[in-house]
Amino acid sequence: VQLQASGGGLVQAGGSLRLSCAASGRTFINNDMAWFRQAPGKEREFVAAISRGATTTFYAGSVKGRFTISRDNAKDMVYLQMNSLSPEDTAIYYCAGRYGGTSDVKSQYDYWGQGTQVTVSS
């Protein structure tokens, strides 16, 4: 599976963005998917995950209630709707996929997109 993230940009604090991740490959529907992010000088951290059939989602505490992960298996797409953005959300956002269940552990993900930059100004 190959992943291509898009939708990042510059937004003011309090604003919203929707990130998209396009997947190629016949087995996308079998992958559990997630978003991670990496701020300058920091480790890559978990943001949100969604199961293959979208029946299970979970979020990092820092984004819960503000971000929503979703997927469209018919279009091989995963999305991250981000609301009430703050400067602390500034990072490169990566989509990732794996087999075998949702996880918040980055080392358990098999496939990664190239990342899309999100910058939130105060």
All heavy atoms as an XYZ file, in Angstrom:
922
protein
N       0.833     -1.183      0.000
C       0.000      0.000      0.000
C       0.876      1.243      0.000
O       1.819      1.331      0.785
C      -0.928      0.013      1.236
C      -1.737      1.302      1.267
C      -1.851     -1.193      1.215
N       0.552      2.170     -0.886
C       1.247      3.465     -0.903
C       0.272      4.541     -0.441
O      -0.893      4.538     -0.815
C       1.764      3.773     -2.301
C       2.885      2.847     -2.740
C       3.469      3.238     -4.075
O       2.765      3.716     -4.952
N       4.758      3.048     -4.229
N       0.768      5.474      0.356
C      -0.079      6.492      0.959
C       0.396      7.886      0.572
O       1.609      8.141      0.538
C      -0.059      6.356      2.485
C      -0.457      4.995      3.046
C      -0.262      4.959      4.557
C      -1.892      4.660      2.689
N      -0.545      8.773      0.297
C      -0.241     10.145     -0.089
C      -1.123     11.075      0.725
O      -2.333     11.130      0.532
C      -0.515     10.339     -1.582
C      -0.277     11.750     -2.104
C       1.183     12.021     -2.368
O       1.952     11.130     -2.669
N       1.576     13.277     -2.236
N      -0.490     11.825      1.625
C      -1.229     12.771      2.468
C      -1.278     14.142      1.818
O      -0.340     14.553      1.142
C      -0.571     12.866      3.831
N      -2.382     14.848      2.050
C      -2.539     16.201      1.519
C      -3.501     16.982      2.398
O      -4.129     16.414      3.294
C      -3.067     16.144      0.078
O      -4.337     15.537      0.045
N      -3.608     18.274      2.113
C      -4.579     19.095      2.811
C      -4.009     20.002      3.873
O      -4.730     20.784      4.487
N      -2.717     19.910      4.119
C      -2.117     20.786      5.111
C      -2.051     22.223      4.620
O      -2.354     22.524      3.472
N      -1.666     23.111      5.524
C      -1.550     24.513      5.166
C      -1.385     25.375      6.380
O      -1.109     24.882      7.481
N      -1.548     26.665      6.170
C      -1.440     27.653      7.246
C      -2.839     28.104      7.641
O      -3.642     28.472      6.781
C      -0.621     28.849      6.761
C      -0.507     30.037      7.707
C       0.217     29.639      8.980
C       0.205     31.193      7.012
N      -3.111     28.063      8.923
C      -4.425     28.443      9.425
C      -4.262     29.200     10.740
O      -3.285     28.969     11.473
C      -5.322     27.192      9.608
C      -4.751     26.260     10.655
C      -6.756     27.570      9.916
N      -5.190     30.086     11.021
C      -5.144     30.816     12.285
C      -5.682     29.961     13.418
O      -6.497     29.048     13.207
C      -5.958     32.097     12.174
C      -5.310     33.168     11.299
C      -6.040     34.491     11.370
O      -7.246     34.537     11.588
N      -5.310     35.577     11.158
N      -5.250     30.267     14.617
C      -5.747     29.563     15.796
C      -7.266     29.645     15.845
O      -7.849     30.697     15.564
C      -5.137     30.163     17.060
N      -7.883     28.518     16.165
C      -9.333     28.438     16.184
C      -9.935     27.957     14.879
O     -11.128     27.648     14.824
N      -9.121     27.894     13.847
C      -9.595     27.482     12.540
C      -9.638     25.974     12.372
O      -9.379     25.217     13.314
N      -9.962     25.568     11.159
C     -10.116     24.149     10.840
C      -9.370     23.786      9.560
O      -9.160     24.634      8.688
C     -11.604     23.809     10.653
O     -12.338     24.042     11.815
N      -8.990     22.534      9.486
C      -8.419     21.954      8.265
C      -8.899     20.515      8.166
O      -9.158     19.871      9.190
C      -6.889     21.955      8.301
C      -6.121     23.221      7.956
C      -4.628     22.997      8.187
C      -6.385     23.668      6.532
N      -8.965     20.023      6.949
C      -9.231     18.602      6.747
C      -8.089     17.999      5.953
O      -7.825     18.425      4.821
C     -10.546     18.348      6.022
C     -10.895     16.866      6.009
C     -12.253     16.570      5.416
N     -12.218     16.423      3.974
C     -13.028     15.627      3.280
N     -13.938     14.906      3.916
N     -12.951     15.566      1.972
N      -7.437     17.035      6.541
C      -6.370     16.309      5.865
C      -6.950     15.087      5.169
O      -7.895     14.469      5.663
C      -5.300     15.870      6.864
C      -4.677     16.966      7.721
C      -3.579     16.376      8.599
C      -4.148     18.105      6.889
N      -6.339     14.747      4.046
C      -6.738     13.569      3.303
C      -5.539     12.665      3.097
O      -4.407     13.135      2.998
C      -7.309     13.959      1.933
O      -8.457     14.769      2.059
N      -5.804     11.390      3.017
C      -4.755     10.409      2.740
C      -5.300      9.459      1.690
O      -6.273      8.735      1.948
C      -4.385      9.665      4.009
S      -3.174      8.353      3.774
N      -4.675      9.486      0.529
C      -5.086      8.616     -0.569
C      -4.212      7.369     -0.565
O      -2.982      7.465     -0.504
C      -4.958      9.352     -1.893
N      -4.850      6.228     -0.645
C      -4.127      4.961     -0.640
C      -4.238      4.287     -1.988
O      -5.275      4.352     -2.647
C      -4.691      4.055      0.440
N      -3.175      3.672     -2.390
C      -3.197      2.871     -3.604
C      -2.880      1.435     -3.231
O      -2.106      1.189     -2.319
C      -2.174      3.386     -4.614
O      -0.875      3.319     -4.083
N      -3.476      0.513     -3.921
C      -3.276     -0.887     -3.591
C      -4.581     -1.553     -3.259
O      -5.445     -0.967     -2.622
N      -4.718     -2.769     -3.662
C      -5.977     -3.481     -3.525
C      -6.310     -3.818     -2.089
O      -7.450     -4.123     -1.774
C      -5.927     -4.772     -4.342
C      -5.742     -4.559     -5.823
C      -5.660     -5.893     -6.545
N      -5.422     -5.706     -7.963
C      -5.246     -6.701     -8.818
N      -5.309     -7.959     -8.391
N      -5.024     -6.450    -10.091
N      -5.302     -3.780     -1.207
C      -5.536     -4.269      0.148
C      -5.845     -3.164      1.145
O      -5.841     -3.392      2.338
C      -4.314     -5.057      0.642
O      -3.169     -4.192      0.632
C      -4.067     -6.264     -0.230
N      -6.145     -1.967      0.647
C      -6.407     -0.864      1.569
C      -7.493     -1.210      2.554
O      -7.403     -0.898      3.745
C      -6.792      0.394      0.783
C      -7.300      1.501      1.664
C      -6.414      2.258      2.417
C      -8.659      1.790      1.762
C      -6.863      3.283      3.240
C      -9.119      2.806      2.578
C      -8.221      3.554      3.320
N      -8.542     -1.866      2.063
C      -9.686     -2.158      2.901
C      -9.310     -3.053      4.076
O     -10.001     -3.108      5.091
C     -10.827     -2.768      2.069
C     -12.157     -2.686      2.823
C     -10.497     -4.209      1.675
C     -13.344     -3.072      1.988
N      -8.196     -3.758      3.961
C      -7.750     -4.652      5.027
C      -6.832     -3.974      6.038
O      -6.387     -4.606      6.987
C      -7.012     -5.847      4.424
C      -7.932     -6.718      3.603
O      -9.104     -6.864      3.929
N      -7.411     -7.286      2.528
N      -6.542     -2.705      5.799
C      -5.614     -1.981      6.664
C      -6.345     -1.158      7.709
O      -7.311     -0.466      7.416
C      -4.745     -1.044      5.822
C      -3.586     -1.751      5.187
O      -2.469     -1.682      5.657
N      -3.857     -2.452      4.104
N      -5.822     -1.225      8.930
C      -6.210     -0.276      9.947
C      -5.331      0.959      9.754
O      -4.145      0.831      9.465
C      -6.009     -0.875     11.341
C      -6.835     -2.141     11.508
O      -8.058     -2.010     11.676
O      -6.257     -3.239     11.449
N      -5.907      2.126      9.912
C      -5.220      3.356      9.540
C      -5.098      4.309     10.720
O      -5.865      4.236     11.684
C      -5.984      4.049      8.409
C      -6.145      3.216      7.156
S      -4.580      2.847      6.349
C      -4.069      4.492      5.860
N      -4.129      5.213     10.603
C      -3.906      6.181     11.682
C      -3.259      7.442     11.139
O      -2.713      7.464     10.028
C      -3.024      5.578     12.757
N      -3.339      8.474     11.938
C      -2.593      9.703     11.718
C      -1.630      9.895     12.878
O      -2.003      9.685     14.041
C      -3.533     10.904     11.634
C      -4.344     10.957     10.383
C      -5.601     10.472     10.214
C      -3.968     11.541      9.141
N      -6.041     10.710      8.925
C      -5.053     11.378      8.251
C      -2.829     12.216      8.679
C      -5.021     11.842      6.939
C      -2.804     12.676      7.370
C      -3.888     12.486      6.512
N      -0.423     10.282     12.535
C       0.597     10.687     13.500
C       1.050     12.095     13.129
O       0.779     12.571     12.040
C       1.798      9.739     13.451
C       1.528      8.378     14.023
C       0.822      7.423     13.308
C       2.000      8.040     15.287
C       0.576      6.162     13.835
C       1.751      6.780     15.827
C       1.051      5.844     15.092
N       1.764     12.724     14.039
C       2.320     14.033     13.724
C       3.681     14.195     14.392
O       3.969     13.561     15.413
C       1.381     15.150     14.163
C       1.214     15.282     15.667
C       0.147     16.324     15.991
N      -0.032     16.500     17.436
C      -0.963     17.261     17.975
N      -1.825     17.931     17.211
N      -1.059     17.379     19.294
N       4.469     15.071     13.794
C       5.795     15.326     14.341
C       6.079     16.814     14.274
O       6.143     17.405     13.190
C       6.862     14.555     13.569
C       8.243     14.643     14.182
C       9.196     13.619     13.609
O       8.952     13.023     12.553
N      10.291     13.371     14.310
N       6.234     17.396     15.436
C       6.589     18.808     15.545
C       8.104     18.951     15.534
O       8.821     17.997     15.865
C       6.009     19.388     16.837
N       8.621     20.110     15.172
C      10.074     20.308     15.127
C      10.734     19.968     16.455
O      10.301     20.438     17.521
C      10.219     21.797     14.804
C       8.967     22.137     14.089
C       7.893     21.307     14.708
N      11.754     19.135     16.397
C      12.506     18.785     17.598
C      11.823     17.794     18.516
O      12.324     17.535     19.618
N      10.700     17.253     18.061
C       9.964     16.313     18.910
C       9.817     14.953     18.228
O       9.978     14.833     17.014
C       8.588     16.880     19.258
C       8.644     18.124     20.128
C       7.258     18.529     20.593
C       7.307     19.721     21.527
N       5.954     20.093     22.016
N       9.459     13.961     19.034
C       9.205     12.633     18.498
C       7.874     12.625     17.739
O       6.971     13.414     18.031
C       9.133     11.624     19.643
C      10.443     11.393     20.375
C      11.404     10.545     19.552
O      10.936      9.628     18.869
O      12.602     10.839     19.594
N       7.782     11.703     16.792
C       6.511     11.518     16.108
C       5.508     10.933     17.101
O       5.824      9.977     17.807
C       6.688     10.588     14.908
C       5.492     10.532     13.976
C       5.798      9.751     12.725
N       6.875     10.374     11.957
C       7.249      9.983     10.742
N       6.597      8.976     10.141
N       8.246     10.571     10.123
N       4.311     11.512     17.151
C       3.336     11.082     18.131
C       2.017     10.697     17.477
O       1.639     11.204     16.417
C       3.081     12.179     19.168
C       2.462     13.444     18.610
C       2.138     14.461     19.702
O       2.510     14.258     20.879
O       1.482     15.466     19.368
N       1.318      9.828     18.150
C       0.022      9.348     17.695
C      -1.022     10.448     17.799
O      -1.034     11.215     18.763
C      -0.381      8.141     18.552
C      -1.795      7.694     18.362
C      -2.153      6.966     17.245
C      -2.765      8.017     19.288
C      -3.464      6.556     17.056
C      -4.075      7.607     19.127
C      -4.418      6.875     18.004
N      -1.922     10.474     16.797
C      -3.024     11.437     16.811
C      -4.370     10.714     16.868
O      -5.182     10.965     17.755
C      -2.971     12.343     15.563
C      -4.188     13.264     15.510
C      -1.680     13.162     15.550
N      -4.601      9.810     15.907
C      -5.897      9.137     15.842
C      -5.773      7.872     15.014
O      -4.897      7.780     14.149
C      -6.948     10.058     15.222
N      -6.661      6.916     15.277
C      -6.659      5.658     14.528
C      -8.080      5.232     14.222
O      -9.008      5.567     14.967
C      -5.936      4.568     15.309
N      -8.214      4.445     13.153
C      -9.524      3.945     12.745
C      -9.359      2.525     12.229
O      -8.402      2.223     11.521
C     -10.155      4.875     11.686
C     -11.593      4.465     11.374
C      -9.312      4.926     10.407
C     -12.361      5.533     10.607
N     -10.303      1.671     12.592
C     -10.231      0.278     12.174
C     -10.648      0.107     10.717
O     -11.186      1.018     10.091
C     -11.117     -0.578     13.080
O     -12.469     -0.156     12.976
N     -10.423     -1.097     10.190
C     -10.685     -1.362      8.780
C     -12.113     -1.019      8.374
O     -12.332     -0.431      7.322
C     -10.423     -2.846      8.496
C      -8.986     -3.238      8.593
C      -8.822     -4.744      8.452
N      -9.388     -5.445      9.596
C      -9.515     -6.764      9.669
N      -9.170     -7.509      8.646
N      -9.995     -7.321     10.737
N     -13.053     -1.415      9.196
C     -14.453     -1.176      8.877
C     -15.017      0.086      9.488
O     -16.228      0.316      9.450
N     -14.134      0.908     10.059
C     -14.518      2.185     10.681
C     -15.417      2.005     11.894
O     -16.083      2.957     12.310
C     -15.180      3.117      9.657
N     -15.415      0.822     12.458
C     -16.247      0.604     13.638
C     -15.567      1.066     14.918
O     -16.221      1.262     15.944
C     -16.593     -0.885     13.770
O     -15.376     -1.643     13.760
C     -17.474     -1.341     12.622
N     -14.255      1.201     14.877
C     -13.492      1.618     16.047
C     -12.623      2.819     15.693
O     -11.927      2.805     14.685
C     -12.579      0.485     16.549
O     -13.379     -0.639     16.889
C     -11.769      0.932     17.751
N     -12.689      3.834     16.527
C     -11.782      4.974     16.416
C     -11.271      5.311     17.808
O     -11.956      5.076     18.808
C     -12.466      6.220     15.832
O     -13.574      6.595     16.666
C     -12.974      5.964     14.411
N     -10.065      5.832     17.888
C      -9.602      6.385     19.159
C      -8.570      7.455     18.896
O      -7.990      7.542     17.813
C      -9.109      5.309     20.138
C      -7.856      4.596     19.741
C      -6.637      4.946     20.322
C      -7.877      3.545     18.846
C      -5.476      4.270     19.996
C      -6.730      2.872     18.510
C      -5.515      3.237     19.091
N      -8.373      8.297     19.913
C      -7.634      9.541     19.746
C      -6.664      9.773     20.888
O      -6.871      9.308     22.008
C      -8.614     10.730     19.713
C      -9.633     10.645     18.595
C     -10.836      9.976     18.772
C      -9.373     11.238     17.360
C     -11.757      9.884     17.744
C     -10.299     11.158     16.324
C     -11.478     10.467     16.529
O     -12.402     10.388     15.502
N      -5.632     10.519     20.570
C      -4.773     11.030     21.623
C      -5.572     12.016     22.466
O      -6.448     12.730     21.949
C      -3.558     11.721     21.010
N      -5.247     12.076     23.737
C      -5.980     12.957     24.621
C      -5.927     14.414     24.209
O      -6.883     15.176     24.418
N      -4.822     14.808     23.603
C      -4.630     16.208     23.245
C      -5.536     16.668     22.094
O      -5.717     17.874     21.896
C      -3.170     16.459     22.868
O      -2.797     15.630     21.775
N      -6.101     15.713     21.339
C      -6.932     16.092     20.194
C      -8.370     15.615     20.340
O      -9.230     15.987     19.527
C      -6.343     15.559     18.865
C      -4.895     15.988     18.714
C      -6.482     14.041     18.760
N      -8.645     14.814     21.335
C      -9.976     14.252     21.498
C     -11.006     15.364     21.663
O     -10.801     16.291     22.441
C     -10.014     13.313     22.692
C     -11.236     12.438     22.747
C     -11.079     11.374     23.831
C     -12.245     10.409     23.804
N     -12.116      9.346     24.833
N     -12.080     15.249     20.900
C     -13.116     16.269     20.934
C     -12.907     17.372     19.919
O     -13.828     18.160     19.657
N     -11.715     17.453     19.343
C     -11.422     18.479     18.332
C     -11.181     17.871     16.960
O     -11.508     18.478     15.940
C     -10.181     19.280     18.730
C     -10.306     20.011     20.051
C      -9.126     20.939     20.275
N      -7.853     20.226     20.347
C      -6.813     20.468     19.565
N      -6.882     21.405     18.628
N      -5.687     19.780     19.712
N     -10.578     16.684     16.924
C     -10.242     16.027     15.668
C     -11.167     14.827     15.456
O     -11.572     14.165     16.414
C      -8.807     15.524     15.684
C      -7.742     16.590     15.661
C      -8.039     17.936     15.849
C      -6.418     16.244     15.451
C      -7.056     18.911     15.830
C      -5.417     17.198     15.430
C      -5.739     18.541     15.618
N     -11.439     14.526     14.182
C     -12.239     13.358     13.838
C     -11.589     12.613     12.676
O     -11.328     13.214     11.628
C     -13.658     13.758     13.432
O     -14.290     14.479     14.503
C     -14.497     12.517     13.111
N     -11.328     11.334     12.885
C     -10.783     10.491     11.828
C     -11.924      9.735     11.170
O     -12.865      9.293     11.843
C      -9.708      9.529     12.372
C      -8.991      8.806     11.232
C     -10.280      8.557     13.387
C      -7.765      8.010     11.684
N     -11.843      9.583      9.856
C     -12.860      8.847      9.117
C     -12.208      8.212      7.896
O     -11.062      8.524      7.557
C     -14.011      9.766      8.698
O     -13.551     10.798      7.844
N     -12.950      7.338      7.236
C     -12.415      6.702      6.048
C     -13.547      6.396      5.080
O     -14.691      6.225      5.484
C     -11.633      5.438      6.384
C     -12.443      4.312      6.955
C     -11.552      3.199      7.494
N     -10.817      2.525      6.423
C      -9.742      1.755      6.646
N      -9.285      1.579      7.867
N      -9.132      1.155      5.620
N     -13.184      6.304      3.807
C     -14.105      5.920      2.755
C     -13.433      4.781      1.993
O     -12.571      5.028      1.133
C     -14.405      7.108      1.839
C     -15.462      6.796      0.795
O     -15.665      5.603      0.502
O     -16.065      7.744      0.277
N     -13.801      3.557      2.307
C     -13.133      2.413      1.690
C     -13.431      2.309      0.200
O     -12.640      1.752     -0.557
C     -13.521      1.133      2.416
C     -12.846      1.007      3.768
O     -11.851      1.684      4.048
N     -13.398      0.163      4.627
N     -14.564      2.840     -0.223
C     -14.887      2.807     -1.650
C     -13.942      3.702     -2.454
O     -13.711      3.455     -3.641
C     -16.328      3.236     -1.862
N     -13.404      4.718     -1.808
C     -12.500      5.657     -2.476
C     -11.051      5.486     -2.031
O     -10.183      6.246     -2.481
C     -12.939      7.094     -2.202
C     -14.305      7.446     -2.758
C     -14.658      8.891     -2.465
C     -16.017      9.251     -3.051
N     -16.394     10.656     -2.747
N     -10.797      4.531     -1.148
C      -9.439      4.314     -0.627
C      -8.882      5.595      0.005
O      -7.741      5.987     -0.257
C      -8.489      3.828     -1.727
C      -8.805      2.418     -2.193
O      -9.626      1.744     -1.540
O      -8.234      1.995     -3.211
N      -9.689      6.210      0.839
C      -9.305      7.475      1.453
C      -9.472      7.423      2.969
O     -10.390      6.783      3.489
C     -10.165      8.624      0.914
C      -9.995      8.896     -0.567
S      -8.390      9.618     -0.978
C      -8.521     11.203     -0.172
N      -8.602      8.149      3.639
C      -8.713      8.386      5.078
C      -8.647      9.888      5.293
O      -7.885     10.580      4.602
C      -7.583      7.696      5.861
C      -7.705      7.986      7.349
C      -7.603      6.207      5.622
N      -9.402     10.368      6.249
C      -9.469     11.811      6.494
C      -9.192     12.127      7.957
O      -9.418     11.288      8.837
C     -10.857     12.338      6.128
C     -11.284     12.007      4.726
C     -12.154     10.942      4.478
C     -10.824     12.751      3.643
C     -12.550     10.627      3.191
C     -11.218     12.446      2.351
C     -12.077     11.387      2.129
O     -12.468     11.075      0.847
N      -8.754     13.344      8.190
C      -8.629     13.851      9.551
C      -9.192     15.262      9.556
O      -8.581     16.184      9.016
C      -7.175     13.858     10.026
C      -6.991     14.254     11.492
C      -7.565     13.182     12.420
C      -5.508     14.491     11.817
N     -10.364     15.405     10.137
C     -10.975     16.713     10.310
C     -10.445     17.322     11.591
O     -10.586     16.730     12.659
C     -12.494     16.598     10.353
C     -13.206     17.918     10.591
C     -13.046     18.889      9.432
O     -13.159     18.497      8.275
N     -12.795     20.145      9.740
N      -9.847     18.500     11.490
C      -9.224     19.146     12.639
C      -9.913     20.481     12.886
O      -9.890     21.364     12.023
C      -7.734     19.360     12.389
C      -6.984     18.093     11.996
S      -5.204     18.324     11.854
C      -5.136     19.471     10.489
N     -10.510     20.604     14.042
C     -11.209     21.825     14.429
C     -10.543     22.454     15.644
O      -9.772     21.793     16.355
C     -12.674     21.519     14.737
C     -13.425     20.960     13.554
O     -13.144     21.305     12.393
N     -14.385     20.094     13.816
N     -10.855     23.695     15.887
C     -10.321     24.419     17.045
C      -8.805     24.272     17.147
O      -8.259     23.962     18.209
C     -10.991     23.925     18.338
O     -12.384     24.071     18.287
N      -8.152     24.503     16.055
C      -6.703     24.324     16.004
C      -5.993     25.357     16.864
O      -6.430     26.512     16.984
C      -6.221     24.399     14.564
C      -6.524     23.145     13.723
C      -6.427     23.457     12.236
C      -5.583     22.013     14.096
N      -4.883     24.916     17.432
C      -4.044     25.796     18.237
C      -2.606     25.700     17.735
O      -2.264     24.758     17.024
C      -4.112     25.396     19.708
O      -3.421     24.183     19.914
N      -1.760     26.663     18.097
C      -0.362     26.599     17.651
C       0.338     25.295     18.057
O       1.257     24.857     17.362
C       0.270     27.805     18.337
C      -0.854     28.788     18.442
C      -2.061     27.945     18.747
N      -0.123     24.684     19.128
C       0.466     23.411     19.573
C       0.183     22.266     18.598
O       0.804     21.199     18.703
C      -0.045     23.043     20.957
C       0.473     23.909     22.100
C      -0.089     25.330     22.075
O      -1.263     25.499     21.671
O       0.647     26.263     22.456
N      -0.736     22.468     17.687
C      -1.030     21.453     16.671
C      -0.111     21.554     15.462
O      -0.185     20.730     14.553
C      -2.480     21.564     16.216
C      -3.469     21.285     17.325
O      -3.280     20.287     18.045
O      -4.427     22.071     17.480
N       0.739     22.563     15.438
C       1.669     22.729     14.325
C       2.624     21.550     14.251
O       3.306     21.221     15.232
C       2.463     24.032     14.482
O       1.562     25.141     14.370
C       3.543     24.142     13.413
N       2.657     20.895     13.087
C       3.475     19.696     12.907
C       3.342     19.217     11.470
O       2.490     19.701     10.711
C       3.022     18.590     13.852
N       4.171     18.258     11.137
C       3.962     17.497      9.906
C       3.078     16.309     10.271
O       3.376     15.588     11.228
C       5.283     17.011      9.297
C       6.178     18.199      8.951
C       5.022     16.174      8.050
C       7.569     17.819      8.497
N       2.013     16.138      9.516
C       1.062     15.071      9.784
C       1.253     13.937      8.781
O       1.329     14.177      7.562
C      -0.364     15.612      9.711
C      -0.746     16.408     10.929
C      -0.187     17.665     11.170
C      -1.634     15.903     11.874
C      -0.510     18.396     12.304
C      -1.980     16.634     13.007
C      -1.403     17.873     13.213
O      -1.720     18.583     14.344
N       1.318     12.725      9.314
C       1.550     11.541      8.508
C       0.378     10.571      8.643
O      -0.112     10.347      9.752
C       2.811     10.816      8.975
C       4.085     11.602      8.875
C       4.499     12.423      9.922
C       4.881     11.528      7.738
C       5.676     13.153      9.840
C       6.068     12.247      7.647
C       6.457     13.051      8.693
O       7.631     13.770      8.600
N      -0.024      9.975      7.537
C      -0.962      8.864      7.631
C      -0.166      7.571      7.573
O       0.930      7.517      6.987
C      -2.023      8.912      6.535
S      -1.407      8.921      4.849
N      -0.703      6.552      8.196
C      -0.010      5.279      8.293
C      -1.024      4.145      8.279
O      -2.181      4.320      8.668
C       0.819      5.233      9.574
N      -0.567      2.970      7.843
C      -1.445      1.804      7.788
C      -0.764      0.559      8.313
O       0.471      0.444      8.279
N      -1.587     -0.350      8.784
C      -1.054     -1.605      9.285
C      -2.138     -2.667      9.208
O      -3.334     -2.365      9.081
C      -0.588     -1.469     10.736
C      -1.710     -1.295     11.742
C      -1.141     -1.120     13.168
N      -0.380     -2.263     13.620
C      -0.888     -3.283     14.301
N      -2.176     -3.311     14.580
N      -0.099     -4.282     14.694
N      -1.699     -3.905      9.325
C      -2.615     -5.032      9.467
C      -2.658     -5.423     10.933
O      -1.678     -5.283     11.654
C      -2.123     -6.234      8.651
C      -2.079     -6.012      7.172
C      -0.883     -5.734      6.531
C      -3.239     -6.089      6.402
C      -0.832     -5.542      5.168
C      -3.196     -5.896      5.037
C      -1.998     -5.626      4.427
O      -1.950     -5.430      3.063
N      -3.782     -5.921     11.360
C      -3.795     -6.551     12.673
C      -4.365     -5.731     13.809
O      -4.124     -6.066     14.970
N      -5.117     -4.678     13.484
C      -5.785     -3.953     14.549
C      -5.276     -2.542     14.715
O      -4.153     -2.220     14.312
N      -6.096     -1.702     15.300
C      -5.684     -0.324     15.537
C      -4.629     -0.272     16.625
O      -4.584     -1.115     17.518
C      -6.886      0.535     15.947
O      -7.560     -0.105     17.028
C      -7.863      0.702     14.790
N      -3.798      0.731     16.550
C      -2.695      0.872     17.498
C      -2.277      2.326     17.560
O      -2.436      3.071     16.595
C      -1.513      0.017     17.049
O      -0.358      0.272     17.833
N      -1.726      2.714     18.708
C      -1.137      4.048     18.845
C       0.390      3.976     18.875
O       1.039      4.960     19.239
C      -1.685      4.759     20.071
C      -1.405      4.017     21.370
O      -0.814      2.915     21.311
O      -1.779      4.526     22.435
N       0.945      2.852     18.495
C       2.395      2.648     18.520
C       2.950      2.760     17.109
O       2.644      1.926     16.240
C       2.740      1.279     19.126
C       4.245      1.084     19.132
C       2.160      1.150     20.531
N       3.766      3.758     16.858
C       4.212      4.021     15.488
C       5.037      2.883     14.909
O       4.984      2.629     13.698
C       4.983      5.331     15.397
C       6.224      5.448     16.234
C       6.845      6.837     16.050
C       8.116      7.005     16.853
N       7.850      7.094     18.291
N       5.771      2.159     15.737
C       6.609      1.073     15.221
C       5.780     -0.102     14.700
O       6.307     -0.978     14.000
C       7.575      0.586     16.297
O       6.868      0.052     17.391
N       4.501     -0.121     15.025
C       3.640     -1.206     14.570
C       3.011     -0.943     13.206
O       2.308     -1.794     12.682
C       2.543     -1.468     15.608
C       3.087     -2.014     16.928
C       1.989     -2.335     17.920
O       0.815     -2.066     17.689
N       2.369     -2.904     19.053
N       3.279      0.234     12.642
C       2.698      0.569     11.350
C       3.653      0.207     10.220
O       4.852      0.434     10.295
C       2.295      2.040     11.312
C       0.993      2.237     12.048
C       0.951      2.349     13.429
C      -0.216      2.249     11.355
C      -0.250      2.466     14.107
C      -1.428      2.369     12.018
C      -1.437      2.469     13.397
O      -2.634      2.584     14.060
N       3.070     -0.386      9.181
C       3.848     -0.920      8.071
C       4.027      0.085      6.935
O       5.013      0.022      6.197
C       3.149     -2.163      7.509
C       2.929     -3.221      8.582
O       3.916     -3.621      9.222
O       1.767     -3.626      8.782
N       3.045      0.967      6.757
C       3.054      1.875      5.614
C       2.899      3.306      6.106
O       2.110      3.583      7.004
C       1.900      1.543      4.667
C       1.827      0.090      4.283
C       0.911     -0.759      4.899
C       2.678     -0.432      3.329
C       0.847     -2.096      4.566
C       2.622     -1.768      2.984
C       1.707     -2.591      3.608
O       1.656     -3.913      3.269
N       3.653      4.199      5.457
C       3.629      5.617      5.824
C       3.536      6.491      4.584
O       4.175      6.202      3.559
C       4.904      5.979      6.586
C       4.985      5.348      7.937
C       5.470      4.112      8.257
C       4.542      5.931      9.170
N       5.349      3.893      9.602
C       4.797      4.985     10.186
C       3.960      7.154      9.512
C       4.485      5.224     11.524
C       3.666      7.399     10.845
C       3.924      6.441     11.825
N       2.769      7.561      4.705
C       2.750      8.578      3.678
C       3.897      9.547      3.884
O       4.635      9.458      4.867
N       4.017     10.514      2.988
C       5.157     11.417      3.026
C       4.969     12.593      3.976
O       5.925     13.280      4.264
C       5.444     11.953      1.614
C       4.676     13.202      1.228
C       3.188     12.974      1.035
O       2.687     11.852      1.143
N       2.457     14.033      0.751
N       3.784     12.811      4.475
C       3.537     13.892      5.419
C       3.026     15.153      4.753
O       3.358     15.450      3.601
N       2.231     15.904      5.500
C       1.731     17.193      5.034
C       1.856     18.186      6.191
O       1.536     17.870      7.332
C       0.283     17.083      4.522
O      -0.139     18.328      3.976
C      -0.692     16.633      5.601
N       2.361     19.373      5.890
C       2.651     20.361      6.927
C       1.387     21.116      7.338
O       0.668     21.640      6.479
C       3.695     21.360      6.422
C       4.008     22.491      7.375
C       4.797     22.042      8.590
O       5.809     21.355      8.462
N       4.351     22.421      9.789
N       1.171     21.189      8.637
C       0.104     22.006      9.205
C       0.748     23.047     10.106
O       1.519     22.700     11.008
C      -0.884     21.147     10.014
C      -1.872     22.031     10.770
C      -1.622     20.183      9.097
N       0.463     24.301      9.832
C       0.991     25.393     10.634
C      -0.162     26.233     11.148
O      -0.989     26.700     10.357
C       1.949     26.273      9.814
O       3.006     25.463      9.292
C       2.548     27.370     10.680
N      -0.212     26.404     12.460
C      -1.277     27.173     13.087
C      -0.662     28.421     13.703
O       0.204     28.322     14.571
C      -2.011     26.348     14.154
C      -3.190     27.140     14.713
C      -2.490     25.025     13.590
N      -1.120     29.567     13.249
C      -0.588     30.833     13.758
C      -1.453     31.345     14.904
O      -2.662     31.133     14.929
C      -0.524     31.860     12.640
O      -1.826     32.137     12.155
N      -0.813     32.034     15.816
C      -1.545     32.561     16.995
C      -2.116     33.939     16.722
O      -1.804     34.572     15.739
C      -0.611     32.603     18.195
O       0.505     33.404     17.898
